[in-house]
Each structure stands twice: as C-alpha cells, then as structure tokens.
Amino acid sequence: MNAQGREPLAVFGAGWVGLVTAACFAELGHEVTVRDVVPEKVERLQNGEVPFFEPGLGELLERNRDRLTFTLDAADAAEAAELVFVCVDTPPTYSGDADLSRVWTVIDELPQLDRRSILVMKSTVPVGTGEKVRAALEARGLSHIGYVSNPEFLAEGTAIENFMNPDRVVVGAFLESDADRVTALYEPLGTTIVRADVASSEMIKLAANAFLTTKISFINEIANVCELVGADVVKVAQGVGLDHRMGPHFLRAGAGWGGSCFGKDVSALKQLAGNSGYQFQLLAAVIEVNELQKRRIVQKLQKHLGRLRGKRVALLGLAFKPNTDDMRDAPSLVLASRLLAEGANVRAYDPEARPGELLQGVALCDSTLEAVTGADAAVIVTEWNEFQTVATPEIRDAMRRPLIVDGRNLLDPEATRAVGFDYEGIGRAASPLSALPETPERELAD
Ligand SMILES: NC(=O)c1ccc[n+]([C@@H]2O[C@H](COP(=O)([O-])OP(=O)(O)OC[C@H]3O[C@@H](n4cnc5c(N)ncnc54)[C@H](O)[C@@H]3O)[C@@H](O)[C@H]2O)c1
C-alpha cells in the first residue's frame, strides 16, 4: 500500500473488462500491471494504442500512462500486486457450460507468493467456481492467497461510465477481512456495496444477465403479437415501462440480443441448473425466442421481396450493439448467413466493426450510401446514431427499391414513409405491400 492508501494491483486479461478495470483503478490512483497472453495486444498497449473500440478508453489509458504497466509475464504481474484481478474470457463450451480453462491457467501461472495477496474474480463464472479455485490454490500450496468474487456489470459502449458510476458493486468473500480490502478499493465511487457469500455473488451476475435477456425476449414476443393485432410495441413499451415496478430499460423490441455475454451467461445458468437437477424452462424459452427473433427479419424481407435469390440487401450495422466494434454473437452474423443461404446478395456497413473473416461472402462498404446503392432493401441491424438520419431522398434514390426494414425501431415510421420509403419495423404497423418489380439476377451480380 502506498502513502495515499492505494494498493498495487494486477489485472489478468486486457479485454473489455480487464482494460476498463485497469484504466479506472489507475484513474483512482492505483499502480496497475496488466498482463495478457497475446503478444501483439501487449505490444500495442505498450505503444499507447487501444486494441478495440470503447469510447473514452484511449484517453483514460493515456492520462494514466505513468501508473499502468503492460506485460506478458504472469509472475512479474502477480508479484508486483496486492490484489490480482482475473478478467480473462470464459466462453461457452459445446454443452453450454462456461469454459474456465483460462481461469485455471491463471491459477497455474501464479508464482509462489509469500504475502497474503487476494485473487479477485471479475470474469463471469458458474456458481461453485470460488470453492474450486480455493481448492486449486490449496493444492498449489497457495492457501494463504485470499479469494473474492467481484462480478462485473459494465456494458460495452458505456463501460467507463458504468465502472465509475455503478448501480452497485458486489463483493462475495470467504473471509470478511478479504471483503474489506476489496470494498475499500471501491469506496471512492460512493456506491452501494452488496456484500455476500461467494456463491451468492456468483449467482447475482448470472441472474442479472438472465433477467435482462428475459425482459428483451418478453418485449420481442409482445412485439410479435402487436404486429398481429395492430398495436405499436413502442407505445406499449412506453406505457409499461413508466411503471416503476418494471422500469423502461431493456424493453426495446428488435432483432434480438447478442454480444459476448448474454448468450453464454444465459446458457451457462440454464446448464448450471440442469447439472444440478433443475430444468430452467423460462430460460430455454428466452433463448428460443431470441433465435427466432433474429430470423424474423428474413421473413419481413421475404414478405416484401418474395424470393430473396439475387436480391440485394444492405445491412446497416454489424456490431452487436452501437458504440462498440464487438461482433461476438452479433445478430448480424445470423442474419447475414440466413440471407446468403437464401441466395441474396449482401452488402454491409458498420461505423466501427471490422468483421474480417467472420462475414465471408458479404461485401463490406465504407458508408451507408455505398451499402444501399442498388439495394432492394436496407436493414437497420444496429442502432448506431448515424442511422437515425438514413431516410433521406438521397438514400431513397440510390436504392433500387426504397424498402427499410428497421430491426431496431430506430426510425419514425410516418416520417420515413413521408420521404417515400416502404417501412417495416418490429411490432409496429407495416407498410402495405408495393408491387414487386422483377429483378434480373444478372443486373445485380457484383
Ligand atoms: N465484455 C463485457 O461486456 C463483459 C461485461 C461483464 C462481464 N464480462 C465477463 O468478463 C470476462 C472477460 O470478458 P471480456 O469481454 O473482457 O473478454 P475479452 O475476450 O475481451 O478479453 C479477455 C482477455 O483475456 C486474455 N487472456 C486469456 N488468457 C489469459 C491469461 N492466462 N492471462 C492473461 N490474460 C489472458 C485474452 O487474451 C483477452 O485479451 C468474461 O468472463 C465475460 O463474461 C464481460
């Protein structure tokens, strides 16, 4: 601990959670050593570059450069620290369980520390992981190392704000003294600290993501019924969400949830319940509704365009949400592959996401205008701000057919139709079908 009461920290994993944690704790005055296993990532960070897009992160890392060290060396990082934050990825396995192999690697890589350091788990892990880590530490002769579960709730795109102004911080520990040390780190944030046992802390994170996805799948099902009965889900969500017992958040109907966390965490909880002898039926439905929701966009296109073979479709947005370049489990991936399977000619534009090998067969464009030129339909897949102004005469005239399928209910239907577009949102009254022009497939070949 230094004269200002700051502890030297280590962060294992320089991804969204690790880098944001490191930058924010450095901002609070701590010396932080960040360790990753990918040499290019560490090299870029040492050179002052940020390996992914997260608003404000570059500036925060730059401002705190003197307090941040980046290394590939696990022993160096752990030896320098009083608290070691584990922020490695925990992707799903084929069974839906969380893959903890990277967490076990971190335990194996810890040097023989002689002081009482604390391992702080920020990665999302199944309930029971803390107990297993404790046993693994004991087996390595490191039983003097403490363990605290400290799940992370940040959302990509607003990660720094979420870290610095959290709704709460959860601290689950085996020993009160370990919980005290981790709690002290967060005291400058002036937020509510929920102290719990380790299992409950692990469950809080899984339950939180399960609840958020349940809200989204719920409003998506309401949207689908709205379409059949002539109601508008945007109005319905407003009227429901103003009730403080429900709240307005995560009641936005659309083309389904995605991202690196929701799918894997909901599957992990469903699988955890199943492994423990309980069938979590609600979560099975939440997942299924989401899978079907992503495919509804294709049905909407077919409704207007008939067979999609040879039709040109522009995807606006590829990232799983705006203000990030992250495409992990993005609905755009399912949509693009369904469209390609139907024989459509798919073009795509995203302000930040660069899919590389992820989107084979899709023509990537540098602007909305380039993507929609000659298109039979434009689909808003990600609600980037810049797509709010997409319904212009210039875009309409560039398209072969002025059809917008708004997978995020981003546009005003009346204003969009007034410009001359056919408009189809999610859970809102659709445009009447226009007569279909015959599309010669030759004309559309790239
Ligand atoms: N991304 C989010 O929005 C978010 C939010 C809350 C919680 N989480 C959870 O936090 C964890 C990390 O998520 P993320 O999105 O930051 O992942 P990420 O994939 O962006 O980053 C993980 C990093 O860990 C590194 N790594 C792997 N093994 C390592 C090791 N042995 N030592 C050091 N580094 C190692 C990887 O190279 C990678 O850079 C996951 O469990 C995730 O579920 C993520």
PDBQT file of the ligand as one rigid body, heavy atoms in Angstrom, charges set to zero:
ROOT
HETATM    1  N1  LIG A 501     -17.456  -7.664 -22.304  1.00  0.00    +0.000 N 
HETATM    2  C1  LIG A 501     -18.392  -7.354 -21.434  1.00  0.00    +0.000 C 
HETATM    3  O1  LIG A 501     -19.269  -6.509 -21.682  1.00  0.00    +0.000 OA
HETATM    4  C2  LIG A 501     -18.429  -8.022 -20.076  1.00  0.00    +0.000 A 
HETATM    5  C3  LIG A 501     -19.213  -7.468 -19.061  1.00  0.00    +0.000 A 
HETATM    6  C4  LIG A 501     -19.252  -8.086 -17.822  1.00  0.00    +0.000 A 
HETATM    7  C5  LIG A 501     -18.538  -9.265 -17.617  1.00  0.00    +0.000 A 
HETATM    8  N2  LIG A 501     -17.809  -9.800 -18.627  1.00  0.00    +0.000 N 
HETATM    9  C6  LIG A 501     -17.056 -11.035 -18.353  1.00  0.00    +0.000 C 
HETATM   10  O2  LIG A 501     -15.697 -10.696 -18.120  1.00  0.00    +0.000 OA
HETATM   11  C7  LIG A 501     -14.814 -11.684 -18.671  1.00  0.00    +0.000 C 
HETATM   12  C8  LIG A 501     -13.887 -11.029 -19.697  1.00  0.00    +0.000 C 
HETATM   13  O3  LIG A 501     -14.695 -10.515 -20.746  1.00  0.00    +0.000 OA
HETATM   14  P1  LIG A 501     -14.079  -9.603 -21.894  1.00  0.00    +0.000 P 
HETATM   15  O4  LIG A 501     -15.197  -9.202 -22.770  1.00  0.00    +0.000 OA
HETATM   16  O5  LIG A 501     -13.193  -8.576 -21.283  1.00  0.00    +0.000 OA
HETATM   17  O6  LIG A 501     -13.183 -10.696 -22.641  1.00  0.00    +0.000 OA
HETATM   18  P2  LIG A 501     -12.111 -10.461 -23.810  1.00  0.00    +0.000 P 
HETATM   19  O7  LIG A 501     -12.142 -11.695 -24.631  1.00  0.00    +0.000 OA
HETATM   20  O8  LIG A 501     -12.350  -9.130 -24.459  1.00  0.00    +0.000 OA
HETATM   21  O9  LIG A 501     -10.727 -10.369 -23.028  1.00  0.00    +0.000 OA
HETATM   22  C9  LIG A 501     -10.145 -11.443 -22.350  1.00  0.00    +0.000 C 
HETATM   23  C10 LIG A 501      -8.632 -11.260 -22.413  1.00  0.00    +0.000 C 
HETATM   24  O10 LIG A 501      -8.027 -12.229 -21.562  1.00  0.00    +0.000 OA
HETATM   25  C11 LIG A 501      -6.814 -12.626 -22.182  1.00  0.00    +0.000 C 
HETATM   26  N3  LIG A 501      -6.322 -13.858 -21.567  1.00  0.00    +0.000 N 
HETATM   27  C12 LIG A 501      -6.666 -15.143 -21.823  1.00  0.00    +0.000 A 
HETATM   28  N4  LIG A 501      -5.972 -15.971 -21.017  1.00  0.00    +0.000 NA
HETATM   29  C13 LIG A 501      -5.169 -15.194 -20.235  1.00  0.00    +0.000 A 
HETATM   30  C14 LIG A 501      -4.235 -15.445 -19.193  1.00  0.00    +0.000 A 
HETATM   31  N5  LIG A 501      -3.937 -16.695 -18.792  1.00  0.00    +0.000 N 
HETATM   32  N6  LIG A 501      -3.604 -14.395 -18.616  1.00  0.00    +0.000 NA
HETATM   33  C15 LIG A 501      -3.885 -13.128 -19.004  1.00  0.00    +0.000 A 
HETATM   34  N7  LIG A 501      -4.769 -12.827 -19.986  1.00  0.00    +0.000 NA
HETATM   35  C16 LIG A 501      -5.402 -13.850 -20.582  1.00  0.00    +0.000 A 
HETATM   36  C17 LIG A 501      -7.207 -12.735 -23.648  1.00  0.00    +0.000 C 
HETATM   37  O11 LIG A 501      -6.059 -12.738 -24.480  1.00  0.00    +0.000 OA
HETATM   38  C18 LIG A 501      -8.063 -11.489 -23.807  1.00  0.00    +0.000 C 
HETATM   39  O12 LIG A 501      -7.287 -10.367 -24.184  1.00  0.00    +0.000 OA
HETATM   40  C19 LIG A 501     -15.722 -12.770 -19.230  1.00  0.00    +0.000 C 
HETATM   41  O13 LIG A 501     -15.917 -13.757 -18.257  1.00  0.00    +0.000 OA
HETATM   42  C20 LIG A 501     -17.028 -12.018 -19.503  1.00  0.00    +0.000 C 
HETATM   43  O14 LIG A 501     -18.134 -12.874 -19.452  1.00  0.00    +0.000 OA
HETATM   44  C21 LIG A 501     -17.722  -9.200 -19.844  1.00  0.00    +0.000 A 
ENDROOT
TORSDOF 0
